[in-house]
Each structure stands twice: as C-alpha cells, then as structure tokens.
Amino acid sequence: KTIELTKSDFLMKIVNYEKNPEEWIYLGDKPAIIDFYASWCGPCKMVAPILEELAAEYEGEIYVYKVNTEQEQELAALFNIRSIPSFLFIPMNDKPQMAMGAMPKSSFKEAIDGVLLKK
C-alpha cells in the first residue's frame, strides 16, 4: 500500500532537512519512491493505481510514498516540484534521483530494479 507523507512524517522517515540542510541523510531502512501529486491532476490519477500495484509487488523491498503538493507546499518547494506528477527515487546508499511526468509500469519497474534494488 502506498503511504501518504506529511512534513513531520518526511522529517522522521525520509530526511531531516531542518537538522541537516546541507546533506542528504536518508533515514529509511528500505529504498523508496515518493510520488509528488495533486488531487486535480489527471496524469497523477492515471499513475496512482500503478503505484498501488508496485507497492504490493515490491512489499518488504521498497516503500512507495505519496506527497500531496497542495497540502505539503514546503516539501514541493524543497524539491523544486514544477510539474506533477514528479517522482523521487531514493536508493539506500546513493543520491536520490528525480523523474517527471507519468510513466508506464515498465519504466517504474526498470527504475526500481536498476536504481533502487540494483538487480
């Protein structure tokens, strides 16, 4: 299941940018994808069921988070989200990578296997 993130969740589970503004220190115990979306966004609605499927398929291996950019404007600004959906892929010991725009499931699987799980 995808997990909705608020700013306080983000600071606890992803990265505490208030404590370490200069450095990315990922706090999670598994790689993650963060979907930056809005409720009115058509492409976001198209991708949502794909992310639910991926969350089930990769359960125990990765987290799939969602950030509502309307409710969490500080997080959207922090990552310079200009178009939605935008996706932040967070590997365990590497820099996060941003992807913009709706993608097919095959592209997500490629990114999960290649970037996040390094299969």
Secondary structure, DSSP 8 states (H G I E B T S, - for coil): --EE--HHHHHHHT--TTT-TTS-----SS-EEEEEE-TT-HHHHHHHHHHHHHHHHTTTT-EEEEEETTT-HHHHHHTT--SSSEEEEE-TTS--EEEES---HHHHHHHIIIIIS--
